[in-house]
């Protein structure tokens, strides 16, 4: 894989790819640094690693010498796979692969730590920055990797939001979603005021609730 070894404007970088056996490849941009903690950005629904917040944070972390990774979930942006085949659980697995596989290569370890890092014995401490749905994934990842995640920063966090919003639909609205296979998620940022979310994605979200609302 190609990794950035010195600071350059994010807009000029070519994406790198994490190839995985039996799963879609993940596109990412990374900055190699020597200062810890590392930072990983998790975009929200209908967003990707080229968003203004992701790029601005990349630039800031690079200027301070912190390892940084921004990436596209499977089915999004430059990553492999189809969005209609993805689930929130799949995206959680994508985040874990980035933390476990890509992040250690982004840290230029000092001599006394280099062997442990290269062997995977010591996780790279990282701060997760999650935007909207990315904040939900941020929390799920922190629970799965407590030894690595040392900080969380949510931007307009939407933990449990997709499933909770679906539960508030009327019977008629749920019947319409069943018929079309799509949940029209209200959004002031989307053209027409709605973002279409595949219904299987919404249903699978129920398995990852953190705030306890039951359907």
N, C-alpha and C positions, 0 to 999 in steps of 0.2 A: 504494500500500500504506500501511497505517497502522503507524507506528512509535512506540514509547514515547519521549518526549522528556524525561521527568523520572521520578524513582523513584516507583513505586506498588507496593503489594503484588501479587506475581504472581498470586495467587488471584483478583484482581479484574479482570484483564486479559482482553479479548476477543482471540481468536486472529486473526492476520493470515494472508494466503495469498499464496504465490508462484505466479502463473499461468505455465504453460509450454506452448508450442506442441507438440502431439503427445505430451505426457507429462502424467501426473496432477499436479494442483496440490499444493503442499506447505503444510501448516499450520505456523505457527511463532509463538513469542513472542520479542520482541526488546527489548533495552534499549540506548538510545543513550548513549554515553559519550565522554569526551575522553581517558581514560588508556589507554595501550597496555601490553601486548598485549590484544587482544580474546579472548574465550573462547567456545567452541562446545561444547555438550554433545551427545554421541551415545549414545542409550539402547541397551539390549540387546534381545534377542529377547523378545517378548511384553511389552514395556514401551513407554512413550511419553513425551511431553514433560511430562506431568502428574505423573510420579513424584516421590517425596519428595526424591531426590538432585538431580534437575533443578531443582526449585523452590527448594531450599535454596541451590544454587549461583547461581541467578538472583538471589536476594535478596542474597547476599554480594557478587557482582560489581557489582550496582546500587548498593549502599551505598558501594562504593569508587570508582565512576565509570568502570568498565571496560565497553566494549561487550560484549554477551552475546546469544547466540542459542541457543534450544532449539527443536527441531522434531520433527515426526513424519515418518518415512519413508513413501514411497508404500505404500498398502495398510494403513496403521496409523493408529489414532486418528482425527483429523479430516482427514487428508490424503486426496486422491483415489486411485482405483485399488483393486485387489483384492489382498489378501495372496497368494492362490494364484497370481497372475500375476507376482509380484515375484521378483527374484533379488538375490543379494548385490552383483552388478555394478550392478544398478539402484540399490540403496541407496548404493553408492559415488558414482554419478552425482548422486544427490540431495544428498549431502554437498558435492560440488564445486559444485553450483549455489548452495547456501546460502553457501559461502565466496566464490564469485565474484560473486554478485548481491545477496544480502541484507546480508552483513557490511559491505561498503563504505558502505552507507547508515546503518549503525549507529554510525559513527565521526564525531564532530564534529571535523573536522580544523582545526588551527590554520592561520592565513592562508598560511604559507609552504608548507604541504603540501596545502592544499585543492584546488588545480587538478589536481595529479597524482593525487590520490585520486579526484576526480570523473571524471577522464578514464580511470581504470582503469590508469594507467601504473605506479602503485605499489600493490602488494598490501597488504592490511591484515595485519600480523603477528598471528598468533593462536595460542592454546594450545588443543589439542583434548583434551577429557576424555571418554574412552570407557568405558562400563560393559559388561562381559561381551562380547557380540558387537560392541558399539559400539567396543571397543578394537581389534578386528580391522579395522573400517572406519577407525578412527583411523590405524592404521599404513598402510593402503592409500592413504589421503588424503595423508598426509605424503610418501609416495613420489611421488604425482602432483602435489603442490604444494609442493615443497621451498622455494620462494621466499616462501611465505606462512606455513607452519607452523613456529613457533619453539619449541614445546614440546609434550610429550605426557604425559598423566596417565591411566593405566589403572586402573580400579576392577574388581577380580576379572576381569582380562583373559582372554578366551577366543579367542585367535588360533588359527585353523585348527581350533577345537574341533569344530564341527559335522561337518566332513569326517572328521577323525581318529576321532571317536566312531562315525561310520557304518562306517568301515573295520573297526572292532573287532567289528561284529555277526557273529553266527554265520551260516552258510548259511541255516538255517531262518529266522532273524530278517530277513535280507535278502529272502528269498522272501516273507515276510509283508508287508514294506514295499512290495515290488513289487506285490503283489496289492491293497493298500489305497491305494497312492499317497501314503502318509504315513509319516514316520519319527517314532516315539514317543521324543522326547528326554527322558531321565530328568531330573527336576528336583524338588528337595525343596520348592520354592516353589509348584509347580503342584498343582491339585486332582487327586487320583489318582496323583500322583508322576510325571506325564509331560506334556510339552508337545508337541502334534502339529506337526510341521514338514513342509510339502509336499515330497515327494521331489524334484521338479525344483529346488527351492531348494537342497537339500543337494547334489545332483549338480553344480550350477553353481558351488558353493563350491570345487570342486576346481581351478577356473581361477585362484583367488586365494590359493593356499597361500603362506605365507611361511616356514614352518619345514621344508618339504622332504619331508614324508611322502607317499609315492606309493601309489596304489591300483591 
